[in-house]
């Protein structure tokens, strides 16, 4: 599956924690449904060629957007050990401000 980075689109982080700031080394994505899936803390998560996500997470989740401008290569970089398609997961190089957008 091809995942294009859109510079003016939001970046997401899903977790089961209440946060104001994301720490360095955290995972973010522009794929909202992927962040939603990870918010439930699954031990298994996968997706098919059409982008449908499957997971076994049961935790209450929170979905955040990154609440400041970020630049690929400067503030974030591709996850070096991901098993997902290119551009699905990025790691943060510095702390980033978060804005809670929904409970899941």
C-alpha positions, 0 to 999 in steps of 0.5 A: 500500500502506498502512503503519501505524506501530505505536508499540510495534513494533520499528524496523529498519535494514539495512546491510552494516556492523557497527555499534553506533550509527546516525548522524543522517540514517540510514534506518529502517523498521518494515517488517522485509523492507524493511530486510533488502532494503536490507542487501544494498546494492541499486542497485534495490529495489521492491515490489509491491502485496502487499508482496513485495520485489524487489532486485538486492543481493548484499552480505552484510547485517546486520539491526538493531533500534533498541535504545532508545525513539524517537518519530516527529516527535521522534527520526525523521521521514518521509523527504522524498524517498522514492519509497515509500509513506508511512511506509515510510522514516524518517530519524533526527534523532539517533544511535540505539543498535543491536542486531544481530539477524541476519546475512543 
